[in-house]
Amino acid sequence: MTFAEVVEGVRAAIARYTLALDDGRADDVVATFCADGGCDIPGLGTHQGHDALREAFAGWQPKRPVRHVVANTLVTDWNDHEARAVSDVIVFVQRDSGWVIQVVGRYHDTLHCDDGTWRFHHRAAEFVT
């Protein structure tokens, strides 16, 4: 597997997660994680495994339109089966007056390649706002 293939797989996993999260599709969010995967996200908590992740993300349903904009993704370490990446994230929420920034932060991800699809083994977030 080339570096470009790994980077594209990581980018696709992040996009699948972000679009599903913004749409409130908990099962699709969970599908972006390995079966034993987990997350540590402020406001959501620490959760391990699909059942715990499904319960956590099912409780996070956007009440207004929201967009997670992920940028500056840097794959810092990789091989054919595992990759580590760091990304910046800005969360916009639509208010009556227009779109406003709700959160600015950073993701620290470890992903595993499973049958050609990259999934999160661990996703941690830190927010600066």
Secondary structure, DSSP 8 states (H G I E B T S, - for coil): --HHHHHHHHHHHHHHHHHHHHHT-HHHHHTTEEEEEEEEETTTEEEESHHHHHHHHHT---SS-EEEEEEEEEEEEE-SSEEEEEEEEEEEEEETTEEEEEEEEEEEEEEEEETTEEEEEEEEEEE--
